[in-house]
Amino acid sequence: EAGVAQSPRYKIIEKRQSVAFWCNPISGHATLYWYQQILGQGPKLLIQFQNNGVVDDSQLPKDRFSAERLKGVDSTLKIQPAKLEDSAVYLCASSTGALRTDTQYFGPGTRLTVL
Amino acid sequence: KNEVEQSPQNLTAQEGEFITINCSYSVGISALHWLQQHPGGGIVSLFMLSSGKKKHGRLIATINIQEKHSSLHITASHPRDSAVYICAAFNADGLTFGKGTHLIIQP
């Protein structure tokens, strides 16, 4: 069974540029999460999808961050424009259930550096 | 670069025994995952720890940030606990995985 795929693995951009990350969850997993992990902090949930609907995006900085999961399968997370403080690892995870306590399967992450 | 070391690499025990798997890492981290992988299956997250201790059923995970060390304990082990247990440390590089501990619980 293939795991959660993410791309790119690394990205370096200048502030005010745009960037997009892609995630393909495990086949059949209805729930998809995007996390942001800033150095020195624990991962922070940005958005949770259940199929193609948003369950929780309360911590997503909506003025610059957007995410979609149009067909309920893969997802993209976009930052436009990027700020220095967006430098972090962006993790995607998926699970079969909708509860936060359901087991989540993690992708390898995308490390973003904003210069 | 963070290095994550696990011990033991292989462990065979009898059903009912108390199991301990250790994980040490070399640089500061923000959180540590304990993951489980069954033969032919994907990786499943058991715990995510930033400090202290967490318990879920017969599984207990502890972390000592100062000592850069975490342990996973299984009480009253069962053959269905047989799997590879992997610790993965979060830092700026993302997830750094240990090589895993192959656990076999014999009936």
Backbone of each chain as ProteinMPNN parsed JSONL, in Angstrom:
{"seq_chain_A": "EAGVAQSPRYKIIEKRQSVAFWCNPISGHATLYWYQQILGQGPKLLIQFQNNGVVDDSQLPKDRFSAERLKGVDSTLKIQPAKLEDSAVYLCASSTGALRTDTQYFGPGTRLTVL", "coords_chain_A": {"N_chain_A": [[0.857, -1.21, 0.0], [0.685, 2.128, -0.957], [2.116, 5.033, 0.577], [1.393, 8.301, 1.981], [1.884, 10.807, -0.333], [3.978, 13.574, -1.054], [4.845, 16.63, -2.64], [6.748, 19.523, -3.682], [9.761, 18.17, -2.102], [11.493, 19.999, -1.04], [11.616, 23.548, -1.012], [12.626, 26.712, -2.002], [12.02, 30.08, -1.79], [11.595, 33.596, -2.524], [10.505, 36.239, -0.364], [7.183, 37.401, -0.746], [6.76, 36.017, -3.072], [4.886, 33.358, -4.674], [3.789, 30.062, -3.758], [3.174, 26.56, -4.096], [2.029, 23.526, -2.727], [1.734, 20.007, -3.002], [-0.326, 17.182, -2.281], [-0.922, 13.751, -2.106], [-3.124, 11.62, -0.788], [-3.4, 8.472, 1.035], [-4.977, 5.917, -0.786], [-8.45, 5.894, -0.701], [-8.688, 7.125, 1.749], [-10.642, 9.295, 3.532], [-10.257, 11.604, 4.959], [-8.162, 14.422, 5.077], [-5.308, 16.186, 6.108], [-3.548, 19.246, 6.523], [-0.58, 20.331, 7.935], [1.431, 22.761, 9.612], [4.746, 23.072, 10.515], [6.746, 24.918, 12.391], [10.116, 25.691, 13.122], [11.138, 24.636, 16.291], [8.645, 24.484, 17.327], [5.633, 22.563, 17.873], [3.809, 20.606, 15.416], [1.271, 22.382, 13.699], [-2.124, 22.388, 13.063], [-3.405, 23.297, 9.957], [-5.525, 22.985, 8.145], [-8.343, 20.868, 7.746], [-9.75, 18.438, 5.75], [-12.717, 16.732, 4.863], [-13.444, 14.389, 2.697], [-14.256, 16.336, -0.043], [-14.865, 18.55, 1.36], [-14.409, 21.249, 3.718], [-13.528, 20.771, 7.03], [-12.306, 21.969, 9.212], [-10.781, 24.999, 9.317], [-9.79, 26.874, 10.939], [-7.322, 27.788, 11.834], [-6.006, 28.572, 9.648], [-4.27, 30.987, 7.896], [-6.071, 32.974, 6.219], [-5.764, 35.162, 4.623], [-3.552, 34.807, 3.109], [-3.073, 32.129, 2.709], [-4.321, 29.281, 1.028], [-6.296, 26.395, 0.369], [-7.225, 23.451, -1.352], [-9.321, 20.693, -2.237], [-10.479, 19.427, -4.549], [-11.618, 17.154, -5.839], [-11.875, 15.459, -3.837], [-9.727, 13.847, -3.415], [-6.576, 14.175, -4.071], [-4.725, 17.043, -2.854], [-4.031, 20.564, -2.785], [-1.979, 23.044, -1.329], [-1.632, 26.447, -1.027], [0.418, 29.356, -0.875], [0.269, 32.782, -0.912], [0.871, 36.124, -0.929], [4.135, 34.881, 0.014], [5.59, 35.1, 3.286], [8.392, 35.836, 5.432], [8.022, 34.511, 7.831], [6.678, 32.255, 7.118], [8.366, 30.222, 6.635], [8.875, 26.885, 7.091], [8.104, 23.432, 7.831], [5.835, 21.721, 5.875], [3.357, 19.539, 6.403], [1.493, 16.779, 5.245], [-1.246, 14.736, 5.995], [-3.255, 11.772, 6.189], [-6.333, 10.063, 6.897], [-8.637, 7.394, 7.624], [-10.931, 7.866, 9.065], [-12.896, 10.582, 10.471], [-12.298, 11.728, 12.853], [-10.071, 13.582, 14.972], [-8.598, 12.004, 16.589], [-8.384, 9.686, 15.24], [-6.211, 7.412, 13.617], [-3.525, 8.834, 11.999], [-1.842, 9.04, 8.909], [1.259, 9.994, 7.842], [2.804, 12.098, 5.395], [6.081, 12.728, 3.913], [6.658, 15.401, 4.15], [7.127, 18.874, 3.197], [9.733, 21.055, 2.978], [9.825, 24.41, 3.404], [11.577, 27.293, 2.628], [11.715, 30.685, 3.098], [13.12, 33.491, 1.774]], "CA_chain_A": [[0.0, 0.0, 0.0], [1.498, 3.328, -1.027], [1.862, 5.981, 1.651], [1.019, 9.66, 1.58], [2.922, 11.418, -1.16], [4.015, 15.032, -1.068], [5.881, 17.246, -3.462], [8.13, 19.051, -3.679], [10.308, 17.921, -0.774], [12.127, 21.237, -0.593], [11.318, 24.695, -1.848], [13.183, 27.973, -1.532], [11.467, 31.197, -2.543], [11.775, 34.894, -1.886], [9.253, 36.761, 0.184], [6.199, 37.96, -1.688], [6.47, 35.074, -4.146], [3.842, 32.371, -4.419], [4.261, 28.681, -3.753], [2.103, 25.571, -3.944], [2.434, 22.19, -2.313], [0.782, 18.993, -3.438], [-0.41, 16.002, -1.439], [-1.797, 12.66, -2.544], [-3.287, 10.765, 0.399], [-3.567, 7.042, 0.812], [-6.213, 5.652, -1.51], [-9.599, 5.55, 0.134], [-8.745, 7.927, 2.971], [-11.571, 10.396, 3.33], [-9.829, 12.802, 5.681], [-6.825, 14.913, 4.74], [-4.866, 17.285, 6.966], [-2.32, 19.986, 6.278], [0.02, 20.879, 9.144], [2.614, 23.594, 9.496], [5.637, 22.919, 11.659], [7.807, 25.91, 12.454], [11.223, 25.227, 13.959], [10.997, 24.893, 17.716], [7.252, 24.329, 17.729], [4.966, 21.349, 17.403], [2.998, 20.81, 14.214], [0.015, 23.087, 13.883], [-3.088, 22.064, 12.015], [-3.864, 24.414, 9.146], [-6.836, 22.72, 7.57], [-8.785, 19.48, 7.688], [-10.79, 18.139, 4.757], [-13.432, 15.462, 4.867], [-13.715, 14.307, 1.26], [-13.864, 17.605, -0.644], [-15.362, 19.636, 2.194], [-13.541, 21.716, 4.793], [-14.04, 20.51, 8.376], [-11.737, 22.951, 10.145], [-9.709, 25.829, 8.77], [-9.758, 27.995, 11.871], [-5.966, 28.286, 12.025], [-5.426, 28.87, 8.336], [-4.22, 32.435, 7.624], [-6.796, 32.981, 4.943], [-5.386, 36.281, 3.767], [-2.458, 34.42, 2.212], [-3.062, 30.684, 2.521], [-5.543, 28.653, 0.522], [-6.143, 24.955, 0.124], [-8.388, 22.847, -1.993], [-9.328, 19.248, -2.456], [-11.667, 19.534, -5.402], [-12.251, 15.879, -6.165], [-11.876, 14.626, -2.644], [-8.579, 12.928, -3.395], [-5.369, 14.931, -3.75], [-4.957, 18.39, -2.346], [-2.956, 21.542, -2.91], [-1.908, 24.134, -0.365], [-0.947, 27.568, -1.671], [0.734, 30.557, -0.099], [0.399, 33.881, -1.862], [2.318, 36.037, -1.094], [4.825, 34.287, 1.159], [6.32, 35.935, 4.222], [9.523, 35.147, 6.05], [7.569, 33.629, 8.919], [6.072, 31.037, 6.561], [9.383, 29.173, 6.552], [8.425, 25.795, 7.956], [7.829, 22.17, 7.14], [4.4, 21.54, 5.668], [3.075, 18.099, 6.438], [0.166, 16.311, 4.865], [-1.594, 13.452, 6.595], [-4.603, 11.32, 5.839], [-6.889, 9.011, 7.751], [-9.9, 6.868, 7.119], [-12.024, 8.47, 9.807], [-12.975, 12.043, 10.539], [-11.929, 12.229, 14.17], [-8.652, 13.932, 15.116], [-7.927, 10.916, 17.282], [-8.16, 8.574, 14.319], [-4.81, 7.284, 13.238], [-3.151, 9.607, 10.826], [-0.675, 8.606, 8.168], [1.937, 11.221, 7.441], [3.746, 12.175, 4.295], [7.431, 13.108, 4.331], [6.761, 16.844, 4.396], [7.793, 19.8, 2.276], [10.395, 22.108, 3.744], [9.795, 25.698, 2.705], [12.433, 28.376, 3.118], [11.384, 31.972, 2.479], [14.273, 34.385, 1.961]], "C_chain_A": [[0.879, 1.241, 0.0], [1.12, 4.272, 0.109], [1.398, 7.311, 1.103], [2.181, 10.274, 0.824], [2.814, 12.932, -1.1], [5.102, 15.488, -2.028], [5.679, 18.746, -3.5], [8.595, 18.731, -2.265], [10.915, 19.187, -0.192], [11.763, 22.35, -1.574], [11.926, 25.928, -1.203], [12.625, 29.078, -2.413], [11.818, 32.492, -1.824], [10.426, 35.38, -1.366], [8.483, 37.478, -0.914], [5.971, 37.069, -2.91], [5.356, 34.113, -3.726], [4.441, 30.978, -4.462], [3.061, 27.762, -3.552], [2.704, 24.22, -3.598], [1.328, 21.213, -2.7], [0.835, 17.789, -2.518], [-1.36, 14.988, -2.066], [-1.946, 11.69, -1.372], [-3.347, 9.294, 0.023], [-4.946, 6.805, 0.187], [-7.327, 5.24, -0.557], [-9.713, 6.337, 1.413], [-9.588, 9.17, 2.728], [-11.054, 11.704, 3.925], [-8.393, 13.15, 5.329], [-6.522, 16.143, 5.581], [-3.633, 17.944, 6.355], [-1.864, 20.572, 7.612], [1.18, 21.79, 8.744], [3.468, 23.379, 10.741], [6.775, 23.91, 11.544], [8.864, 25.417, 13.431], [10.998, 25.62, 15.41], [9.579, 24.745, 18.221], [6.731, 22.982, 17.272], [4.185, 21.631, 16.143], [1.685, 21.485, 14.551], [-0.913, 22.756, 12.721], [-3.498, 23.326, 11.274], [-5.283, 24.186, 8.655], [-7.093, 21.229, 7.557], [-9.918, 19.371, 6.668], [-11.434, 16.794, 5.08], [-14.003, 15.344, 3.457], [-13.344, 15.654, 0.636], [-14.369, 18.804, 0.149], [-14.4, 19.978, 3.319], [-14.217, 21.475, 6.141], [-13.577, 21.591, 9.347], [-10.631, 23.706, 9.429], [-9.505, 27.035, 9.669], [-8.362, 28.574, 12.069], [-5.27, 28.566, 10.694], [-5.435, 30.385, 8.118], [-4.806, 32.716, 6.247], [-6.452, 34.173, 4.058], [-4.293, 35.88, 2.771], [-2.422, 32.935, 1.902], [-4.402, 30.239, 1.935], [-5.26, 27.179, 0.275], [-7.41, 24.451, -0.537], [-8.194, 21.349, -2.155], [-10.568, 18.974, -3.322], [-12.37, 18.206, -5.633], [-12.231, 14.928, -4.979], [-10.736, 13.633, -2.592], [-7.33, 13.74, -3.041], [-5.711, 16.38, -3.428], [-3.762, 19.272, -2.646], [-3.108, 22.602, -1.827], [-1.09, 25.247, -1.007], [-0.707, 28.695, -0.68], [1.0, 31.677, -1.092], [-0.032, 35.182, -1.216], [2.974, 35.474, 0.172], [5.525, 35.356, 1.994], [7.454, 35.111, 4.84], [9.058, 34.127, 7.089], [6.853, 32.375, 8.426], [7.092, 29.921, 6.391], [9.066, 28.091, 7.574], [8.427, 24.515, 7.142], [6.318, 22.024, 7.054], [4.133, 20.055, 5.485], [1.641, 17.832, 6.004], [-0.054, 14.952, 5.524], [-2.991, 13.057, 6.145], [-5.039, 10.235, 6.812], [-8.207, 8.557, 7.167], [-11.083, 7.553, 7.784], [-11.921, 9.976, 9.862], [-12.553, 12.598, 11.885], [-10.437, 12.524, 14.227], [-7.885, 12.79, 15.785], [-7.758, 9.683, 16.406], [-6.707, 8.569, 13.875], [-4.544, 8.027, 11.948], [-1.867, 9.058, 10.218], [-0.023, 9.853, 7.578], [2.765, 11.047, 6.184], [5.084, 12.661, 4.805], [7.605, 14.597, 4.596], [7.435, 17.595, 3.262], [8.424, 20.898, 3.118], [10.456, 23.37, 2.899], [10.722, 26.681, 3.409], [12.077, 29.642, 2.356], [12.508, 32.95, 2.805], [13.865, 35.848, 1.836]], "O_chain_A": [[1.735, 1.389, 0.873], [-0.029, 4.312, 0.548], [1.057, 7.437, -0.073], [3.32, 10.26, 1.29], [1.721, 13.498, -1.096], [6.128, 14.83, -2.204], [4.547, 19.212, -3.364], [7.866, 19.005, -1.311], [10.855, 19.412, 1.017], [11.622, 22.133, -2.778], [11.761, 26.16, -0.005], [12.74, 29.022, -3.637], [12.274, 32.488, -0.68], [9.366, 34.991, -1.856], [9.04, 38.059, -1.846], [5.073, 37.342, -3.706], [4.951, 34.076, -2.564], [5.46, 30.74, -5.111], [2.071, 28.135, -2.923], [3.751, 23.833, -4.116], [0.146, 21.558, -2.719], [1.901, 17.414, -2.032], [-2.46, 15.332, -2.5], [-0.986, 11.012, -1.008], [-3.346, 8.93, -1.153], [-5.94, 7.413, 0.584], [-7.158, 4.352, 0.279], [-10.725, 6.24, 2.107], [-9.297, 9.982, 1.85], [-11.384, 12.786, 3.438], [-7.52, 12.282, 5.289], [-7.365, 17.025, 5.745], [-2.79, 17.281, 5.751], [-2.636, 21.216, 8.324], [1.812, 21.616, 7.702], [2.986, 23.487, 11.869], [7.661, 23.762, 10.702], [8.543, 24.799, 14.446], [10.708, 26.776, 15.721], [9.332, 24.868, 19.421], [7.311, 22.34, 16.397], [3.923, 22.792, 15.829], [1.065, 21.187, 15.572], [-0.529, 22.837, 11.554], [-3.894, 24.313, 11.894], [-6.133, 25.073, 8.735], [-6.175, 20.427, 7.379], [-10.902, 20.109, 6.719], [-10.769, 15.852, 5.513], [-14.909, 16.081, 3.068], [-12.198, 16.081, 0.778], [-14.31, 19.938, -0.326], [-13.67, 19.119, 3.813], [-15.343, 21.921, 6.367], [-14.342, 22.065, 10.187], [-9.652, 23.107, 8.986], [-9.092, 28.098, 9.206], [-8.231, 29.742, 12.436], [-4.057, 28.772, 10.656], [-6.499, 31.003, 8.153], [-4.098, 32.693, 5.241], [-6.806, 34.197, 2.879], [-4.121, 36.517, 1.732], [-1.797, 32.525, 0.923], [-5.462, 30.75, 2.297], [-4.126, 26.782, 0.006], [-8.508, 24.958, -0.306], [-7.078, 20.83, -2.201], [-11.549, 18.377, -2.878], [-13.599, 18.148, -5.621], [-12.533, 13.742, -5.11], [-10.771, 12.681, -1.813], [-7.048, 13.97, -1.865], [-6.812, 16.865, -3.69], [-2.63, 18.799, -2.749], [-4.216, 22.997, -1.465], [0.022, 25.011, -1.478], [-1.51, 28.95, 0.218], [1.833, 31.551, -1.989], [-1.226, 35.348, -0.966], [2.421, 35.584, 1.266], [5.987, 36.373, 1.476], [7.469, 33.882, 4.778], [9.617, 33.037, 7.211], [6.464, 31.527, 9.228], [6.73, 28.798, 6.041], [8.998, 28.356, 8.775], [8.709, 24.51, 5.944], [5.612, 22.186, 8.049], [4.615, 19.417, 4.55], [0.714, 18.562, 6.354], [0.858, 14.128, 5.594], [-3.802, 13.904, 5.77], [-4.218, 9.584, 7.458], [-8.812, 9.234, 6.335], [-12.111, 7.792, 7.15], [-10.967, 10.567, 9.355], [-12.459, 13.815, 12.048], [-9.632, 11.82, 13.617], [-6.683, 12.628, 15.576], [-7.065, 8.739, 16.788], [-6.069, 9.617, 13.777], [-5.246, 7.866, 10.949], [-0.938, 8.667, 10.925], [-0.672, 10.656, 6.906], [3.347, 9.99, 5.941], [5.224, 12.975, 5.987], [8.595, 15.008, 5.202], [8.202, 17.032, 2.481], [7.739, 21.584, 3.877], [11.059, 23.393, 1.826], [10.652, 26.869, 4.623], [12.129, 29.674, 1.126], [12.806, 33.201, 3.973], [14.707, 36.737, 1.964]]}, "seq_chain_B": "KNEVEQSPQNLTAQEGEFITINCSYSVGISALHWLQQHPGGGIVSLFMLSSGKKKHGRLIATINIQEKHSSLHITASHPRDSAVYICAAFNADGLTFGKGTHLIIQP", "coords_chain_B": {"N_chain_B": [[22.344, 18.026, 11.228], [19.742, 15.888, 12.117], [20.022, 12.889, 13.918], [18.516, 9.829, 14.412], [18.264, 7.273, 16.639], [17.416, 3.953, 17.293], [16.661, 1.389, 19.678], [15.994, -1.914, 20.886], [17.174, -3.265, 17.712], [15.966, -5.569, 16.869], [13.499, -7.561, 18.408], [12.313, -10.237, 20.2], [9.705, -11.627, 21.968], [7.726, -13.2, 24.547], [4.219, -13.762, 24.625], [2.394, -11.542, 26.648], [4.505, -10.361, 27.948], [6.196, -7.387, 29.143], [7.056, -4.75, 27.125], [9.717, -2.695, 25.983], [10.789, -0.121, 23.926], [13.353, 1.89, 22.729], [14.314, 5.262, 21.882], [16.555, 7.585, 20.656], [17.694, 10.874, 19.942], [19.611, 13.329, 18.136], [19.6, 16.125, 17.912], [17.829, 19.147, 18.857], [14.301, 18.892, 18.958], [10.892, 19.452, 17.945], [8.749, 17.814, 18.247], [7.911, 14.345, 18.652], [7.243, 11.368, 16.938], [5.753, 8.2, 17.415], [5.535, 5.425, 15.447], [3.826, 2.777, 13.765], [4.306, -0.104, 11.842], [2.897, -2.615, 10.034], [3.534, -5.83, 8.503], [3.518, -5.463, 5.059], [1.809, -3.364, 5.279], [0.887, 0.129, 5.604], [2.435, 2.973, 7.253], [1.494, 3.776, 10.489], [0.476, 6.28, 12.677], [1.116, 6.257, 16.083], [1.526, 7.776, 18.429], [2.001, 11.261, 19.112], [4.359, 13.241, 20.537], [5.293, 15.969, 22.592], [6.15, 16.488, 25.083], [6.479, 14.89, 28.322], [4.195, 12.291, 28.854], [2.164, 9.857, 27.21], [-0.763, 7.828, 26.924], [-2.36, 5.073, 25.457], [-4.61, 2.717, 25.468], [-2.944, -0.292, 25.696], [-0.541, 0.807, 25.193], [2.148, 2.954, 25.951], [3.799, 6.01, 25.824], [6.715, 7.867, 26.395], [8.631, 10.875, 26.833], [11.734, 12.532, 27.179], [12.813, 15.562, 27.017], [15.14, 16.964, 27.696], [17.051, 14.968, 27.884], [16.931, 14.024, 25.37], [15.487, 11.734, 24.553], [13.233, 9.044, 24.088], [10.717, 6.66, 24.957], [8.858, 3.756, 24.09], [6.362, 1.82, 25.412], [4.877, -1.377, 25.771], [2.315, -2.935, 27.333], [1.324, -6.129, 28.643], [1.815, -7.719, 26.271], [0.841, -8.866, 22.983], [0.442, -11.266, 20.332], [-0.606, -9.859, 18.115], [0.591, -7.442, 18.332], [2.916, -7.618, 17.015], [5.116, -6.129, 14.873], [6.808, -3.516, 13.033], [8.248, -0.941, 14.817], [8.599, 2.463, 14.738], [10.399, 5.378, 15.436], [10.053, 8.83, 14.908], [11.381, 11.962, 14.434], [10.453, 15.341, 14.682], [11.745, 18.194, 13.185], [13.234, 21.157, 11.835], [13.901, 20.062, 9.429], [11.888, 18.442, 8.783], [10.403, 15.276, 9.066], [12.498, 13.011, 10.645], [13.395, 9.766, 10.429], [13.845, 6.926, 12.574], [15.511, 3.703, 12.269], [13.858, 1.709, 12.941], [12.303, -0.806, 15.023], [12.058, -4.173, 15.025], [9.558, -6.055, 16.136], [8.566, -9.095, 17.518], [6.029, -10.963, 18.813], [5.575, -13.863, 20.436], [3.198, -16.515, 20.681]], "CA_chain_B": [[21.403, 16.999, 10.784], [19.267, 15.077, 13.226], [20.153, 11.447, 13.795], [17.571, 9.144, 15.287], [18.723, 5.917, 16.899], [16.472, 3.122, 18.028], [17.149, 0.114, 20.192], [16.857, -2.759, 20.044], [16.753, -3.362, 16.307], [15.066, -6.715, 16.797], [13.075, -8.005, 19.731], [11.349, -11.328, 20.232], [9.253, -11.814, 23.339], [6.569, -14.066, 24.725], [2.948, -13.087, 24.886], [2.208, -11.114, 28.024], [5.654, -9.628, 28.467], [6.256, -5.925, 29.061], [8.01, -4.417, 26.062], [10.225, -1.317, 25.926], [11.582, 0.257, 22.758], [13.971, 3.175, 23.017], [14.622, 6.148, 20.758], [17.369, 8.748, 21.013], [17.914, 11.765, 18.807], [20.841, 14.078, 18.394], [19.412, 17.574, 17.966], [16.55, 19.538, 19.409], [13.136, 18.633, 18.119], [9.666, 20.044, 18.465], [7.814, 16.733, 18.584], [8.377, 13.022, 18.249], [6.19, 10.413, 16.615], [5.938, 6.753, 17.387], [4.782, 4.898, 14.32], [3.755, 1.314, 13.696], [4.16, -0.606, 10.476], [2.676, -4.047, 9.939], [4.038, -6.362, 7.225], [2.661, -5.163, 3.912], [0.92, -2.239, 5.548], [1.476, 1.457, 5.674], [2.868, 3.435, 8.568], [0.4, 4.335, 11.271], [0.948, 7.068, 13.801], [0.583, 5.833, 17.376], [1.57, 8.914, 19.346], [2.847, 12.41, 18.849], [4.723, 13.75, 21.869], [6.192, 17.107, 22.749], [6.677, 16.414, 26.451], [5.746, 14.052, 29.254], [3.786, 10.901, 28.673], [0.822, 9.624, 26.673], [-1.19, 6.437, 27.056], [-3.506, 4.69, 24.631], [-4.777, 1.274, 25.638], [-1.781, -0.944, 26.309], [0.653, 1.508, 24.742], [2.547, 4.146, 26.706], [4.974, 6.663, 25.257], [7.279, 8.925, 27.234], [9.716, 11.615, 26.207], [12.527, 13.408, 28.035], [13.379, 16.518, 26.064], [16.505, 17.309, 28.103], [17.941, 13.846, 27.579], [16.757, 13.675, 23.952], [15.206, 10.297, 24.603], [11.832, 8.657, 24.212], [10.478, 5.227, 25.05], [7.526, 3.221, 23.83], [6.138, 0.619, 26.213], [3.675, -2.162, 25.504], [2.004, -3.812, 28.458], [0.562, -7.345, 28.305], [1.974, -7.83, 24.82], [0.017, -9.855, 22.28], [0.982, -11.502, 18.976], [-1.015, -8.84, 17.143], [1.486, -6.289, 18.462], [4.085, -7.853, 16.17], [5.195, -5.101, 13.837], [7.99, -2.666, 13.144], [7.935, 0.309, 15.514], [9.521, 3.471, 14.238], [10.253, 6.712, 15.989], [10.346, 9.877, 13.923], [11.524, 13.238, 15.138], [10.134, 16.561, 13.939], [12.466, 19.447, 13.358], [13.11, 22.003, 10.646], [14.087, 19.234, 8.237], [10.723, 17.58, 8.621], [10.445, 14.061, 9.868], [13.673, 12.148, 10.535], [12.959, 8.469, 10.923], [14.764, 5.896, 13.007], [15.497, 2.537, 11.387], [12.782, 0.816, 13.334], [12.512, -1.98, 15.869], [11.213, -5.27, 14.567], [9.052, -6.751, 17.319], [7.79, -10.322, 17.316], [5.469, -11.496, 20.049], [5.226, -15.264, 20.216], [2.11, -16.97, 21.577]], "C_chain_B": [[21.028, 16.117, 11.977], [19.465, 13.6, 12.931], [19.258, 10.797, 14.839], [17.993, 7.693, 15.414], [17.674, 5.165, 17.705], [17.167, 1.879, 18.545], [16.028, -0.599, 20.935], [16.39, -2.737, 18.594], [15.757, -4.481, 16.12], [14.742, -7.166, 18.208], [12.03, -9.09, 19.579], [10.985, -11.591, 21.678], [8.058, -12.741, 23.362], [5.332, -13.231, 25.03], [2.814, -12.754, 26.372], [3.354, -10.311, 28.594], [5.493, -8.13, 28.295], [7.382, -5.552, 28.102], [8.429, -2.959, 26.172], [11.088, -1.15, 24.693], [12.071, 1.679, 22.981], [14.325, 3.948, 21.747], [15.419, 7.339, 21.276], [17.612, 9.582, 19.76], [19.003, 12.767, 19.163], [20.65, 15.585, 18.501], [18.025, 17.884, 18.512], [15.409, 19.316, 18.434], [11.933, 19.334, 18.727], [8.642, 18.985, 18.835], [8.39, 15.419, 18.083], [7.181, 12.11, 18.035], [6.658, 8.998, 16.905], [4.979, 6.198, 16.343], [4.839, 3.374, 14.347], [3.564, 0.905, 12.251], [4.035, -2.12, 10.511], [3.199, -4.547, 8.595], [3.058, -6.089, 6.098], [1.759, -3.957, 4.117], [1.644, -0.916, 5.566], [1.899, 1.788, 7.097], [1.702, 4.126, 9.247], [0.984, 5.1, 12.45], [0.28, 6.595, 15.087], [0.453, 7.018, 18.333], [2.354, 10.044, 18.701], [3.094, 13.096, 20.183], [5.562, 15.003, 21.744], [6.833, 17.091, 24.126], [5.896, 15.364, 27.217], [5.439, 12.665, 28.737], [2.391, 10.858, 28.062], [0.518, 8.141, 26.76], [-2.393, 6.2, 26.16], [-3.627, 3.182, 24.697], [-3.572, 0.688, 26.341], [-0.46, -0.275, 25.917], [0.88, 2.761, 25.578], [3.791, 4.71, 26.042], [5.413, 7.777, 26.193], [8.382, 9.631, 26.468], [10.403, 12.485, 27.247], [13.294, 14.345, 27.108], [14.845, 16.83, 26.398], [17.491, 16.207, 27.715], [17.842, 13.411, 26.126], [16.487, 12.169, 23.819], [13.708, 10.07, 24.767], [11.745, 7.144, 24.299], [9.033, 4.908, 24.706], [7.406, 1.925, 24.614], [4.84, -0.061, 25.76], [3.461, -3.074, 26.701], [1.174, -4.994, 27.969], [0.61, -7.598, 26.798], [1.221, -9.03, 24.24], [0.607, -10.079, 20.902], [0.561, -10.456, 17.955], [-0.21, -7.561, 17.264], [2.732, -6.453, 17.596], [4.065, -6.909, 14.983], [6.564, -4.447, 13.936], [7.552, -1.351, 13.775], [9.03, 1.314, 15.188], [9.306, 4.769, 15.011], [10.709, 7.719, 14.936], [10.315, 11.217, 14.619], [11.238, 14.394, 14.203], [11.171, 17.624, 14.242], [12.362, 20.206, 12.047], [13.276, 21.208, 9.355], [12.886, 18.352, 7.959], [10.83, 16.388, 9.546], [11.728, 13.29, 9.588], [13.324, 10.833, 11.196], [14.118, 7.675, 11.497], [14.633, 4.698, 12.092], [14.427, 1.534, 11.77], [13.233, -0.314, 14.238], [11.525, -3.041, 15.437], [10.815, -6.118, 15.772], [8.24, -7.975, 16.909], [7.329, -10.797, 18.678], [4.974, -12.914, 19.754], [4.137, -15.707, 21.19], [2.629, -17.918, 22.647]], "O_chain_B": [[21.887, 15.666, 12.735], [19.128, 13.115, 11.851], [19.259, 11.186, 16.007], [18.07, 6.969, 14.422], [17.122, 5.685, 18.675], [18.121, 1.379, 17.948], [15.192, 0.057, 21.557], [15.307, -2.23, 18.3], [14.823, -4.376, 15.325], [15.599, -7.155, 19.091], [11.003, -8.903, 18.926], [11.865, -11.76, 22.522], [7.455, -13.031, 22.328], [5.407, -12.149, 25.612], [3.088, -13.586, 27.236], [3.196, -9.648, 29.619], [4.758, -7.66, 27.426], [8.52, -5.995, 28.26], [7.598, -2.087, 26.424], [12.002, -1.937, 24.445], [11.305, 2.56, 23.372], [14.595, 3.369, 20.695], [15.005, 8.014, 22.218], [17.722, 9.047, 18.657], [19.279, 13.018, 20.336], [21.467, 16.26, 19.126], [17.166, 17.008, 18.615], [15.55, 19.531, 17.23], [11.961, 19.754, 19.883], [7.759, 19.238, 19.654], [9.249, 15.396, 17.202], [6.243, 12.081, 18.831], [7.814, 8.648, 16.667], [3.779, 6.471, 16.362], [5.773, 2.775, 14.879], [2.761, 1.492, 11.525], [4.942, -2.822, 10.958], [3.299, -3.77, 7.645], [1.886, -6.454, 6.191], [1.021, -3.576, 3.209], [2.874, -0.863, 5.547], [1.74, 0.985, 8.016], [1.014, 4.953, 8.649], [1.882, 4.612, 13.135], [-0.946, 6.536, 15.182], [-0.588, 7.228, 18.956], [3.236, 9.828, 17.87], [2.153, 13.485, 20.876], [6.442, 15.086, 20.888], [7.93, 17.617, 24.315], [4.792, 14.988, 26.825], [6.318, 11.957, 28.245], [1.545, 11.704, 28.352], [1.416, 7.303, 26.681], [-3.318, 7.009, 26.105], [-2.856, 2.456, 24.07], [-3.214, 1.109, 27.441], [0.613, -0.754, 26.281], [-0.045, 3.518, 25.872], [4.728, 3.973, 25.734], [4.591, 8.531, 26.715], [8.992, 9.057, 25.566], [9.749, 13.099, 28.09], [14.292, 13.961, 26.497], [15.683, 16.947, 25.504], [18.61, 16.478, 27.278], [18.584, 12.531, 25.689], [17.163, 11.452, 23.081], [13.019, 10.799, 25.48], [12.603, 6.433, 23.775], [8.117, 5.68, 24.989], [8.25, 1.037, 24.493], [3.856, 0.594, 25.418], [4.324, -3.884, 27.04], [0.418, -4.878, 27.005], [-0.426, -7.68, 26.138], [1.002, -10.045, 24.902], [1.22, -9.167, 20.346], [1.307, -10.19, 17.012], [-0.305, -6.685, 16.405], [3.519, -5.516, 17.462], [3.12, -6.894, 14.194], [7.37, -4.779, 14.806], [6.596, -0.724, 13.319], [10.221, 1.043, 15.344], [8.171, 5.202, 15.214], [11.642, 7.465, 14.176], [9.35, 11.562, 15.302], [11.72, 14.426, 13.071], [11.449, 17.924, 15.403], [11.483, 19.919, 11.234], [12.83, 21.65, 8.297], [12.882, 17.594, 6.989], [11.299, 16.502, 10.678], [12.018, 12.952, 8.44], [12.995, 10.79, 12.382], [15.236, 7.733, 10.985], [13.752, 4.663, 11.233], [14.126, 0.615, 11.008], [14.393, -0.724, 14.218], [10.312, -2.837, 15.476], [11.647, -6.816, 16.351], [7.347, -7.895, 16.065], [8.135, -11.009, 19.583], [4.079, -13.123, 18.936], [4.143, -15.331, 22.362], [1.855, -18.393, 23.478]]}, "name": "protein", "num_of_chains": 2, "seq": "EAGVAQSPRYKIIEKRQSVAFWCNPISGHATLYWYQQILGQGPKLLIQFQNNGVVDDSQLPKDRFSAERLKGVDSTLKIQPAKLEDSAVYLCASSTGALRTDTQYFGPGTRLTVLKNEVEQSPQNLTAQEGEFITINCSYSVGISALHWLQQHPGGGIVSLFMLSSGKKKHGRLIATINIQEKHSSLHITASHPRDSAVYICAAFNADGLTFGKGTHLIIQP"}
